[in-house]
Amino acid sequence: MSTNVEEREAFQREQRLIRRWDVIIALLLVFDIGLIAWDWMYLAQ
């Protein structure tokens, strides 16, 4: 019985880590796109 609870807690911890990585990747993508857009604006002038 106790092992089942531990497994569920471990699963929730993993899900939290995965969600955090999703946020980090999303932020990196936004940052990357912003840099590319800024480069294009700079080159266009």
PyMOL CGO cylinders between C-alpha atoms (Angstrom):
from pymol import cmd
from pymol.cgo import CYLINDER

trace = [
    CYLINDER, 0.00, 0.00, 0.00, 2.72, 2.48, 0.96, 0.3, 1, 1, 1, 1, 1, 1,
    CYLINDER, 2.72, 2.48, 0.96, 4.73, 1.73, -2.22, 0.3, 1, 1, 1, 1, 1, 1,
    CYLINDER, 4.73, 1.73, -2.22, 1.72, 2.72, -4.32, 0.3, 1, 1, 1, 1, 1, 1,
    CYLINDER, 1.72, 2.72, -4.32, 1.58, 6.13, -2.63, 0.3, 1, 1, 1, 1, 1, 1,
    CYLINDER, 1.58, 6.13, -2.63, 5.34, 6.57, -3.12, 0.3, 1, 1, 1, 1, 1, 1,
    CYLINDER, 5.34, 6.57, -3.12, 5.02, 5.72, -6.80, 0.3, 1, 1, 1, 1, 1, 1,
    CYLINDER, 5.02, 5.72, -6.80, 2.25, 8.26, -7.22, 0.3, 1, 1, 1, 1, 1, 1,
    CYLINDER, 2.25, 8.26, -7.22, 4.35, 10.95, -5.49, 0.3, 1, 1, 1, 1, 1, 1,
    CYLINDER, 4.35, 10.95, -5.49, 7.34, 10.12, -7.69, 0.3, 1, 1, 1, 1, 1, 1,
    CYLINDER, 7.34, 10.12, -7.69, 5.12, 10.33, -10.78, 0.3, 1, 1, 1, 1, 1, 1,
    CYLINDER, 5.12, 10.33, -10.78, 3.81, 13.75, -9.71, 0.3, 1, 1, 1, 1, 1, 1,
    CYLINDER, 3.81, 13.75, -9.71, 7.39, 14.92, -9.11, 0.3, 1, 1, 1, 1, 1, 1,
    CYLINDER, 7.39, 14.92, -9.11, 8.38, 13.79, -12.61, 0.3, 1, 1, 1, 1, 1, 1,
    CYLINDER, 8.38, 13.79, -12.61, 5.35, 15.54, -14.12, 0.3, 1, 1, 1, 1, 1, 1,
    CYLINDER, 5.35, 15.54, -14.12, 6.33, 18.75, -12.32, 0.3, 1, 1, 1, 1, 1, 1,
    CYLINDER, 6.33, 18.75, -12.32, 9.88, 18.51, -13.74, 0.3, 1, 1, 1, 1, 1, 1,
    CYLINDER, 9.88, 18.51, -13.74, 8.52, 17.86, -17.23, 0.3, 1, 1, 1, 1, 1, 1,
    CYLINDER, 8.52, 17.86, -17.23, 6.24, 20.88, -16.93, 0.3, 1, 1, 1, 1, 1, 1,
    CYLINDER, 6.24, 20.88, -16.93, 9.19, 23.03, -15.81, 0.3, 1, 1, 1, 1, 1, 1,
    CYLINDER, 9.19, 23.03, -15.81, 11.20, 21.90, -18.86, 0.3, 1, 1, 1, 1, 1, 1,
    CYLINDER, 11.20, 21.90, -18.86, 8.24, 22.78, -21.11, 0.3, 1, 1, 1, 1, 1, 1,
    CYLINDER, 8.24, 22.78, -21.11, 8.30, 26.31, -19.66, 0.3, 1, 1, 1, 1, 1, 1,
    CYLINDER, 8.30, 26.31, -19.66, 12.08, 26.62, -20.12, 0.3, 1, 1, 1, 1, 1, 1,
    CYLINDER, 12.08, 26.62, -20.12, 11.90, 25.40, -23.73, 0.3, 1, 1, 1, 1, 1, 1,
    CYLINDER, 11.90, 25.40, -23.73, 9.01, 27.77, -24.49, 0.3, 1, 1, 1, 1, 1, 1,
    CYLINDER, 9.01, 27.77, -24.49, 10.95, 30.72, -23.05, 0.3, 1, 1, 1, 1, 1, 1,
    CYLINDER, 10.95, 30.72, -23.05, 14.04, 29.78, -25.08, 0.3, 1, 1, 1, 1, 1, 1,
    CYLINDER, 14.04, 29.78, -25.08, 11.95, 29.55, -28.26, 0.3, 1, 1, 1, 1, 1, 1,
    CYLINDER, 11.95, 29.55, -28.26, 10.39, 32.98, -27.61, 0.3, 1, 1, 1, 1, 1, 1,
    CYLINDER, 10.39, 32.98, -27.61, 13.85, 34.43, -26.90, 0.3, 1, 1, 1, 1, 1, 1,
    CYLINDER, 13.85, 34.43, -26.90, 15.24, 32.84, -30.09, 0.3, 1, 1, 1, 1, 1, 1,
    CYLINDER, 15.24, 32.84, -30.09, 12.38, 34.11, -32.25, 0.3, 1, 1, 1, 1, 1, 1,
    CYLINDER, 12.38, 34.11, -32.25, 12.78, 37.57, -30.72, 0.3, 1, 1, 1, 1, 1, 1,
    CYLINDER, 12.78, 37.57, -30.72, 16.49, 37.60, -31.56, 0.3, 1, 1, 1, 1, 1, 1,
    CYLINDER, 16.49, 37.60, -31.56, 15.82, 36.49, -35.15, 0.3, 1, 1, 1, 1, 1, 1,
    CYLINDER, 15.82, 36.49, -35.15, 13.11, 39.14, -35.57, 0.3, 1, 1, 1, 1, 1, 1,
    CYLINDER, 13.11, 39.14, -35.57, 15.44, 41.79, -34.10, 0.3, 1, 1, 1, 1, 1, 1,
    CYLINDER, 15.44, 41.79, -34.10, 18.21, 40.70, -36.52, 0.3, 1, 1, 1, 1, 1, 1,
    CYLINDER, 18.21, 40.70, -36.52, 15.83, 41.00, -39.49, 0.3, 1, 1, 1, 1, 1, 1,
    CYLINDER, 15.83, 41.00, -39.49, 14.71, 44.47, -38.35, 0.3, 1, 1, 1, 1, 1, 1,
    CYLINDER, 14.71, 44.47, -38.35, 18.36, 45.51, -37.95, 0.3, 1, 1, 1, 1, 1, 1,
    CYLINDER, 18.36, 45.51, -37.95, 19.33, 44.14, -41.37, 0.3, 1, 1, 1, 1, 1, 1,
    CYLINDER, 19.33, 44.14, -41.37, 16.31, 45.74, -43.05, 0.3, 1, 1, 1, 1, 1, 1,
    CYLINDER, 16.31, 45.74, -43.05, 17.44, 49.24, -42.07, 0.3, 1, 1, 1, 1, 1, 1,
]
cmd.load_cgo(trace, "trace")
